[in-house]
Amino acid sequence: MPKIKSHRAAGKRFTKTASGKFKRGSANRSHILTKKATKRKRNLRQPHYVRAEDSRRIARQLPYA
């Protein structure tokens, strides 16, 4: 059996945690940050996780994660 290729875009965006969840980055953090409140930007720094209904699809894209 050959190796399964992983989805490269998904591999750059998601990491699997020890509990089996997928960690993701948050949106609205890349540019136009001056008009956003400091509290909002600080909360966007916190780790976010993929919802349960989407994690099965991501697990299929990352077979060796």
DAVENUR-V374453 format. One record per helix or strand of 2 or more residues. SS is the DSSP state (h for helix, s for strand). FROM is the first residue (numbers start at 0). TO is the last residue. If there is no record, write none. Layout:
ss=SS from=FROM to=TO
ss=SS from=FROM to=TO
This chain:
ss=h from=7 to=12
ss=s from=13 to=15
ss=s from=21 to=23
ss=h from=37 to=43
ss=s from=47 to=48
ss=h from=51 to=60
